[in-house]
Amino acid sequence: MFRNVHIINDLRQVLRDSVMASLLMAPALIIVVFKLLLVFLAPAVASRTGLDITPWYPWVLSFVLILNAGMLGVVTGFMMLDDKDGNIAELMAVTPLGRSGYLLNRLSFASVLSVFYTFLCYYVLGIVALNVFSVAVLSVLLAVYSASIGLLMFSGAENKVKGLTFSKALNLLILFAFADLFSLKWFTVISWFFPPYWISQIILNPFAFQVVVIAVAVHIGWLVLLIFHYFKTAE
C-alpha cells in the first residue's frame, strides 16, 4: 500500500511536467516508429538498391534499447532534481523511509519501466533471435543503466535547466555501443568500461557467458560508484 502511494505520487509528478511526461512516453513511440521503418522502409530500400540491412539488426536493437533506457534515466534525474529544488530529499532523510529508501524509490520508478520497455521492444521489433535468459539479463542491465543515468544527471546538474543540457551530453554514451564498428582499437578498449558497449555485445553474443559476467560487473560497478557518490555528497 505504501509503495503504491509512492508510485501514484511519482506518476503525478512526472505528468505535471511536459518534458518528463514526453520522455516517459517516448520509448513506446520510438518502438512503433522503428517497427514501421523495418516493415515498410527496409524492404523498399532493399528492392531499390539491393542493400540488405539484416546484418545490422543487432545494432538497431541495441540502439533502441539503450536510447529508451537512457530517456527513462533522464526522467529519474529530473525527478531527483525536482526533489533537490524542493528539499524533498532532505525531508525524506528524517522519515522512516530514510535516504536509502528515498533513493530506492526514485531509482526503481524508471528502472521497472525500463524492464517493461525492454521486453516490449524485443518482442515488438522481433528482429534478433535471443533466448529468454538473454532478454531477461538485458532487461535487468538496462534497468541498472537507467538508474545510473538518473544518478549521473543528479550529480552533474544543479537544476532542471542545466539537467536538460546535461542529458543531451549523456546521450553520447550510446556511441560506446557501436565501438566495434569504428575499427579503432583504442576506442574499443575505452568502451569496455562503459555499460552501452556490453548491451550490444550481449545481443551479438547471446550465448557467451563470459560476456554476460563482464557486462554485469561493469553495470553494477557504475551503479555502486554512483550510489556511493550520492551518499557522500549528501552528508
C-alpha positions in Angstrom: 0.0 0.0 0.0 2.8 2.4 1.0 4.7 1.6 -2.3 1.5 2.1 -4.3 1.1 5.6 -2.9 4.6 6.5 -3.9 4.1 5.1 -7.5 0.9 7.3 -7.8 2.7 10.3 -6.5 5.7 9.7 -8.9 3.3 9.5 -11.8 1.6 12.7 -10.8 4.9 14.4 -10.5 6.0 13.2 -14.0 2.8 14.0 -15.7 2.7 17.6 -14.4 5.9 18.3 -16.3 5.6 18.2 -20.1 9.2 17.3 -20.7 9.2 14.4 -18.2 5.8 13.2 -19.5 7.1 13.2 -23.1 10.3 11.3 -22.1 8.1 8.7 -20.2 6.0 8.0 -23.3 8.8 8.4 -25.9 10.1 4.8 -25.7 6.7 3.4 -26.8 6.7 5.9 -29.7 10.2 5.0 -30.7 9.4 1.3 -30.7 6.4 1.9 -33.0 8.4 4.2 -35.4 11.3 1.7 -35.7 8.8 -1.2 -36.3 7.2 0.8 -39.1 10.5 1.6 -40.6 11.6 -2.0 -40.6 8.3 -3.2 -42.0 7.9 -0.7 -44.8 11.1 1.2 -45.4 13.7 -1.6 -45.1 12.0 -3.7 -47.9 11.7 -0.7 -50.1 15.4 0.1 -49.7 16.3 -3.5 -50.4 14.2 -3.7 -53.5 15.5 -0.5 -55.0 19.2 -0.6 -54.0 19.8 -4.3 -53.2 21.1 -3.3 -49.8 20.4 -5.9 -47.1 20.2 -4.3 -43.7 19.5 -7.6 -41.9 23.1 -7.9 -40.6 22.6 -4.5 -38.9 19.6 -5.6 -36.9 21.5 -6.3 -33.7 22.8 -2.8 -33.8 19.4 -1.4 -34.4 18.0 -3.3 -31.4 21.0 -2.1 -29.3 20.3 1.5 -30.3 16.6 1.4 -29.5 17.1 -0.4 -26.2 19.8 1.9 -24.9 18.1 5.0 -26.1 14.9 4.1 -24.3 16.7 3.2 -21.1 18.6 6.4 -21.2 15.5 8.5 -21.6 13.9 6.8 -18.7 17.0 7.5 -16.7 16.7 11.2 -17.6 13.2 11.1 -16.1 14.7 9.8 -12.9 17.3 12.5 -13.0 14.6 15.2 -13.5 12.6 13.8 -10.6 15.6 13.9 -8.3 16.5 17.4 -9.4 12.9 18.5 -8.7 13.3 17.0 -5.2 16.6 18.8 -4.8 14.9 22.2 -5.6 12.1 21.4 -3.1 14.4 20.0 -0.5 12.3 16.8 -0.6 15.4 14.5 -0.3 16.4 16.2 3.0 12.9 15.9 4.3 12.7 12.2 3.4 16.0 11.6 5.2 14.3 12.2 8.6 11.3 10.0 7.9 11.2 6.2 8.5 11.8 5.8 4.7 15.2 7.4 5.1 17.7 8.5 2.5 18.2 4.9 1.3 14.5 4.3 0.9 14.1 7.6 -0.9 16.9 6.7 -3.4 15.5 3.2 -3.9 12.0 4.6 -4.6 13.4 7.1 -7.1 15.7 4.7 -9.0 13.1 1.9 -9.1 10.4 4.0 -10.8 12.2 4.3 -14.2 14.1 1.0 -13.7 10.9 -1.0 -13.6 9.6 0.8 -16.7 12.9 0.0 -18.4 12.4 -3.7 -17.8 8.9 -3.4 -19.3 10.1 -1.5 -22.3 13.0 -3.9 -22.9 10.6 -6.9 -23.3 8.2 -4.8 -25.3 10.9 -3.6 -27.7 12.4 -7.0 -28.2 9.1 -8.8 -29.0 7.5 -5.9 -31.0 10.6 -5.4 -33.2 11.3 -9.1 -33.5 14.5 -8.6 -35.5 17.0 -10.6 -33.4 16.7 -14.1 -32.1 17.6 -14.2 -28.4 16.9 -16.8 -25.7 14.7 -15.8 -22.7 17.7 -15.7 -20.4 19.5 -13.1 -22.6 16.4 -10.9 -22.8 16.0 -11.1 -19.0 19.6 -10.2 -18.5 19.3 -7.3 -20.9 16.2 -6.0 -19.1 18.0 -6.0 -15.7 21.1 -4.4 -17.1 19.1 -1.7 -18.9 17.3 -1.1 -15.7 20.6 -0.6 -13.9 21.8 1.6 -16.8 18.6 3.7 -16.5 19.3 4.2 -12.7 22.9 5.1 -13.5 21.8 7.8 -16.0 19.5 9.2 -13.3 22.3 9.4 -10.8 24.7 10.9 -13.3 22.1 13.6 -14.1 21.6 14.3 -10.4 25.3 14.5 -9.8 26.2 16.6 -12.8 23.4 19.2 -12.9 22.4 21.8 -10.3 18.9 22.2 -11.6 16.5 21.1 -14.3 17.6 23.7 -16.8 21.2 22.5 -16.6 19.9 19.0 -16.4 18.3 19.2 -19.8 21.6 20.3 -21.3 23.5 17.6 -19.4 21.0 14.9 -20.6 22.0 15.7 -24.2 25.6 15.0 -23.4 24.7 11.7 -21.7 23.1 10.6 -24.9 26.6 10.4 -26.4 27.3 7.4 -24.2 25.3 5.4 -26.7 28.3 5.7 -29.1 30.2 3.2 -27.0 27.6 0.5 -28.0 29.0 0.8 -31.6 32.7 0.9 -30.8 33.4 -2.3 -32.8 32.1 -0.6 -36.0 34.7 2.1 -35.8 37.6 -0.3 -36.1 39.6 1.8 -33.6 41.3 -0.4 -31.0 41.8 2.4 -28.5 38.1 3.4 -28.7 37.0 -0.2 -28.3 39.2 -0.6 -25.2 37.8 2.6 -23.7 34.3 1.3 -24.4 34.9 -1.8 -22.3 34.4 0.4 -19.2 31.0 1.7 -20.3 27.7 -0.1 -20.0 26.3 0.5 -23.5 29.2 -1.5 -25.1 28.1 -4.6 -23.2 24.5 -4.3 -24.1 25.4 -4.6 -27.8 27.8 -7.4 -27.0 25.2 -9.5 -25.3 22.9 -9.0 -28.3 25.7 -10.0 -30.7 26.9 -12.9 -28.5 23.8 -14.1 -26.5 25.4 -17.5 -25.6 28.8 -16.1 -24.4 28.6 -16.5 -20.6 31.8 -14.5 -20.1 30.3 -11.5 -21.9 27.3 -11.6 -19.5 29.6 -11.8 -16.5 31.7 -8.8 -17.6 28.5 -6.9 -18.5 27.0 -7.4 -15.1 30.3 -6.4 -13.4 30.5 -3.2 -15.4 26.9 -2.2 -14.8 27.0 -3.0 -11.1 30.3 -1.2 -10.8 28.9 2.0 -12.3 25.8 1.8 -10.1 27.7 1.2 -6.9 30.1 4.1 -7.5 27.3 6.5 -8.3 25.3 5.5 -5.2 28.4 5.9 -3.1 29.0 9.3 -4.6 25.3 10.2 -3.9 25.5 9.4 -0.2 29.0 11.0 0.1 27.7 14.3 -1.3 24.5 14.1 0.7 26.4 14.0 4.0 
